[in-house]
Amino acid sequence: MNRNEQFVITVNRELGSGGRTVGQQLAERLGVPFYDKAVIKALQEKFSLNTEEIERLKAKKSNWWTDFQQMLVPTFETIRVTPNYNLPGFLPDSMLTEDMYHTETQILEGIAKEGSCVIAGRSAFHIFRDHPNHLNILITASMDYRLDRLMKKQDISRKEAQTIIDEVDKGREQYIHRFTGTSRYDAHNYQLVIAMDGHTTEQVLNLILNYIYDSSK
């Protein structure tokens, strides 16, 4: 990946691994926007976006996303939140519909077309697999690491954390397999696969940045 040209970095991660934090801080270090599931979901809900609505916008103007993004500046600043997977009403990835997937895909493609960015989660690693300047990263961790982190972050018991992780892991894998035909655990989908155990976020960030800088020479 060449950091001197427009790029897309995708960060897929296991729940509780700290991958979202890595993605956020990586975007800050590189001076580019960060997008995740919460942002995409909020856009869909706030503006009732679906494939039909997006096609209507496209028909009106070829650079529909540019105008749309300018209108969304205040929204982007207010919806950067961490999803709480333990809340009632949380919609598992496995329950997302075909229209939701295609809507997310078009939103992500619009985001990436506008400029360099870091995208966490979803099926971005697959959507941008043919992008001329991309880097796909997978952040993993042992189950003990993930459980401890989720317990502290959401103030829940180990049993509750295990239930959430099991459900989210299953849902995400079903989602990825259904819409991409691959597995999110397949290392062939990534340029970097990093285990968080025994490493700080800072160390992992430096590892990624060193890789980016070396590949940009």
Contacts in CASP RR format, 6 or more apart in sequence:
PFRMAT RR
TARGET T0000
AUTHOR 0000-0000-0000
METHOD contacts of the structure
MODEL  1
MNRNEQFVITVNRELGSGGRTVGQQLAERLGVPFYDKAVIKALQEKFSLN
TEEIERLKAKKSNWWTDFQQMLVPTFETIRVTPNYNLPGFLPDSMLTEDM
YHTETQILEGIAKEGSCVIAGRSAFHIFRDHPNHLNILITASMDYRLDRL
MKKQDISRKEAQTIIDEVDKGREQYIHRFTGTSRYDAHNYQLVIAMDGHT
TEQVLNLILNYIYDSSK
1 7 0 8 1.000
1 9 0 8 1.000
1 133 0 8 1.000
1 134 0 8 1.000
1 135 0 8 1.000
1 191 0 8 1.000
1 212 0 8 1.000
1 215 0 8 1.000
1 216 0 8 1.000
2 133 0 8 1.000
2 215 0 8 1.000
2 216 0 8 1.000
3 30 0 8 1.000
3 212 0 8 1.000
3 213 0 8 1.000
3 216 0 8 1.000
4 216 0 8 1.000
5 133 0 8 1.000
6 115 0 8 1.000
6 116 0 8 1.000
6 133 0 8 1.000
7 116 0 8 1.000
7 133 0 8 1.000
7 134 0 8 1.000
7 135 0 8 1.000
8 112 0 8 1.000
8 116 0 8 1.000
8 117 0 8 1.000
8 119 0 8 1.000
8 124 0 8 1.000
8 128 0 8 1.000
8 131 0 8 1.000
8 133 0 8 1.000
8 134 0 8 1.000
8 135 0 8 1.000
9 23 0 8 1.000
9 26 0 8 1.000
9 27 0 8 1.000
9 30 0 8 1.000
9 117 0 8 1.000
9 118 0 8 1.000
9 119 0 8 1.000
9 134 0 8 1.000
9 135 0 8 1.000
9 136 0 8 1.000
9 137 0 8 1.000
10 118 0 8 1.000
10 119 0 8 1.000
10 120 0 8 1.000
10 121 0 8 1.000
10 124 0 8 1.000
10 125 0 8 1.000
10 128 0 8 1.000
10 134 0 8 1.000
10 135 0 8 1.000
10 136 0 8 1.000
10 137 0 8 1.000
11 19 0 8 1.000
11 20 0 8 1.000
11 22 0 8 1.000
11 23 0 8 1.000
11 26 0 8 1.000
11 118 0 8 1.000
11 119 0 8 1.000
11 120 0 8 1.000
11 121 0 8 1.000
11 137 0 8 1.000
11 138 0 8 1.000
11 139 0 8 1.000
12 120 0 8 1.000
12 121 0 8 1.000
12 124 0 8 1.000
12 125 0 8 1.000
12 136 0 8 1.000
12 137 0 8 1.000
12 138 0 8 1.000
12 139 0 8 1.000
12 184 0 8 1.000
12 189 0 8 1.000
12 190 0 8 1.000
13 19 0 8 1.000
13 20 0 8 1.000
13 22 0 8 1.000
13 120 0 8 1.000
13 121 0 8 1.000
13 138 0 8 1.000
13 139 0 8 1.000
13 140 0 8 1.000
14 139 0 8 1.000
14 140 0 8 1.000
14 141 0 8 1.000
14 146 0 8 1.000
14 169 0 8 1.000
15 85 0 8 1.000
15 146 0 8 1.000
15 150 0 8 1.000
15 164 0 8 1.000
15 165 0 8 1.000
15 168 0 8 1.000
15 169 0 8 1.000
15 172 0 8 1.000
16 141 0 8 1.000
16 145 0 8 1.000
16 146 0 8 1.000
16 149 0 8 1.000
16 150 0 8 1.000
16 153 0 8 1.000
16 165 0 8 1.000
17 139 0 8 1.000
17 140 0 8 1.000
17 141 0 8 1.000
17 145 0 8 1.000
17 146 0 8 1.000
17 149 0 8 1.000
17 196 0 8 1.000
18 139 0 8 1.000
18 141 0 8 1.000
18 149 0 8 1.000
18 196 0 8 1.000
18 201 0 8 1.000
19 120 0 8 1.000
19 139 0 8 1.000
19 196 0 8 1.000
20 36 0 8 1.000
20 82 0 8 1.000
20 120 0 8 1.000
21 201 0 8 1.000
22 139 0 8 1.000
22 201 0 8 1.000
22 204 0 8 1.000
22 205 0 8 1.000
22 208 0 8 1.000
23 34 0 8 1.000
23 118 0 8 1.000
23 120 0 8 1.000
24 34 0 8 1.000
24 118 0 8 1.000
24 120 0 8 1.000
25 201 0 8 1.000
25 205 0 8 1.000
26 34 0 8 1.000
26 118 0 8 1.000
26 205 0 8 1.000
26 208 0 8 1.000
26 209 0 8 1.000
27 33 0 8 1.000
27 34 0 8 1.000
27 117 0 8 1.000
27 118 0 8 1.000
28 34 0 8 1.000
29 205 0 8 1.000
29 209 0 8 1.000
30 116 0 8 1.000
30 118 0 8 1.000
30 212 0 8 1.000
32 115 0 8 1.000
32 116 0 8 1.000
32 117 0 8 1.000
32 118 0 8 1.000
33 76 0 8 1.000
33 111 0 8 1.000
33 117 0 8 1.000
33 118 0 8 1.000
34 80 0 8 1.000
34 117 0 8 1.000
34 118 0 8 1.000
34 119 0 8 1.000
34 120 0 8 1.000
35 108 0 8 1.000
35 111 0 8 1.000
35 117 0 8 1.000
35 118 0 8 1.000
35 119 0 8 1.000
35 120 0 8 1.000
36 80 0 8 1.000
36 119 0 8 1.000
36 120 0 8 1.000
36 121 0 8 1.000
36 122 0 8 1.000
37 83 0 8 1.000
37 120 0 8 1.000
37 121 0 8 1.000
37 122 0 8 1.000
38 79 0 8 1.000
38 80 0 8 1.000
38 81 0 8 1.000
38 82 0 8 1.000
38 83 0 8 1.000
39 76 0 8 1.000
39 79 0 8 1.000
39 80 0 8 1.000
40 104 0 8 1.000
40 107 0 8 1.000
40 108 0 8 1.000
40 122 0 8 1.000
42 75 0 8 1.000
42 79 0 8 1.000
43 49 0 8 1.000
43 72 0 8 1.000
43 75 0 8 1.000
43 79 0 8 1.000
43 107 0 8 1.000
44 50 0 8 1.000
44 100 0 8 1.000
44 103 0 8 1.000
44 104 0 8 1.000
44 107 0 8 1.000
46 75 0 8 1.000
46 79 0 8 1.000
47 53 0 8 1.000
49 103 0 8 1.000
49 107 0 8 1.000
50 99 0 8 1.000
50 100 0 8 1.000
50 103 0 8 1.000
51 99 0 8 1.000
51 102 0 8 1.000
51 103 0 8 1.000
51 106 0 8 1.000
54 64 0 8 1.000
54 103 0 8 1.000
54 106 0 8 1.000
54 107 0 8 1.000
57 64 0 8 1.000
57 68 0 8 1.000
58 64 0 8 1.000
61 67 0 8 1.000
65 110 0 8 1.000
65 111 0 8 1.000
65 113 0 8 1.000
65 114 0 8 1.000
66 114 0 8 1.000
69 111 0 8 1.000
69 114 0 8 1.000
83 90 0 8 1.000
84 90 0 8 1.000
84 154 0 8 1.000
85 154 0 8 1.000
85 164 0 8 1.000
85 167 0 8 1.000
85 168 0 8 1.000
86 154 0 8 1.000
86 156 0 8 1.000
86 160 0 8 1.000
86 164 0 8 1.000
92 167 0 8 1.000
92 168 0 8 1.000
92 171 0 8 1.000
93 168 0 8 1.000
93 171 0 8 1.000
93 172 0 8 1.000
93 174 0 8 1.000
93 175 0 8 1.000
94 170 0 8 1.000
94 171 0 8 1.000
94 172 0 8 1.000
94 174 0 8 1.000
94 175 0 8 1.000
94 178 0 8 1.000
96 175 0 8 1.000
101 123 0 8 1.000
101 179 0 8 1.000
104 122 0 8 1.000
104 123 0 8 1.000
105 123 0 8 1.000
105 127 0 8 1.000
108 119 0 8 1.000
108 122 0 8 1.000
108 124 0 8 1.000
108 127 0 8 1.000
108 128 0 8 1.000
109 127 0 8 1.000
111 117 0 8 1.000
111 119 0 8 1.000
112 119 0 8 1.000
112 128 0 8 1.000
112 131 0 8 1.000
119 128 0 8 1.000
123 175 0 8 1.000
123 176 0 8 1.000
123 179 0 8 1.000
123 180 0 8 1.000
125 136 0 8 1.000
125 138 0 8 1.000
125 184 0 8 1.000
125 189 0 8 1.000
125 190 0 8 1.000
126 176 0 8 1.000
126 179 0 8 1.000
126 180 0 8 1.000
126 182 0 8 1.000
126 189 0 8 1.000
128 134 0 8 1.000
128 136 0 8 1.000
129 136 0 8 1.000
129 189 0 8 1.000
135 191 0 8 1.000
135 192 0 8 1.000
135 211 0 8 1.000
135 212 0 8 1.000
136 189 0 8 1.000
136 190 0 8 1.000
136 191 0 8 1.000
136 192 0 8 1.000
137 190 0 8 1.000
137 191 0 8 1.000
137 192 0 8 1.000
137 193 0 8 1.000
137 194 0 8 1.000
137 208 0 8 1.000
138 184 0 8 1.000
138 185 0 8 1.000
138 187 0 8 1.000
138 189 0 8 1.000
138 190 0 8 1.000
138 192 0 8 1.000
138 193 0 8 1.000
138 194 0 8 1.000
139 194 0 8 1.000
139 196 0 8 1.000
139 204 0 8 1.000
140 193 0 8 1.000
140 194 0 8 1.000
140 195 0 8 1.000
140 196 0 8 1.000
141 149 0 8 1.000
141 195 0 8 1.000
141 196 0 8 1.000
141 197 0 8 1.000
142 195 0 8 1.000
142 197 0 8 1.000
143 165 0 8 1.000
145 196 0 8 1.000
145 197 0 8 1.000
146 161 0 8 1.000
146 165 0 8 1.000
147 158 0 8 1.000
147 161 0 8 1.000
147 162 0 8 1.000
147 165 0 8 1.000
150 156 0 8 1.000
150 161 0 8 1.000
150 164 0 8 1.000
150 165 0 8 1.000
151 157 0 8 1.000
151 158 0 8 1.000
151 161 0 8 1.000
154 161 0 8 1.000
154 164 0 8 1.000
156 164 0 8 1.000
172 184 0 8 1.000
173 183 0 8 1.000
173 184 0 8 1.000
173 185 0 8 1.000
176 182 0 8 1.000
176 183 0 8 1.000
176 184 0 8 1.000
177 183 0 8 1.000
182 189 0 8 1.000
187 193 0 8 1.000
191 211 0 8 1.000
192 207 0 8 1.000
192 208 0 8 1.000
192 211 0 8 1.000
194 204 0 8 1.000
194 207 0 8 1.000
194 208 0 8 1.000
196 204 0 8 1.000
199 207 0 8 1.000
END
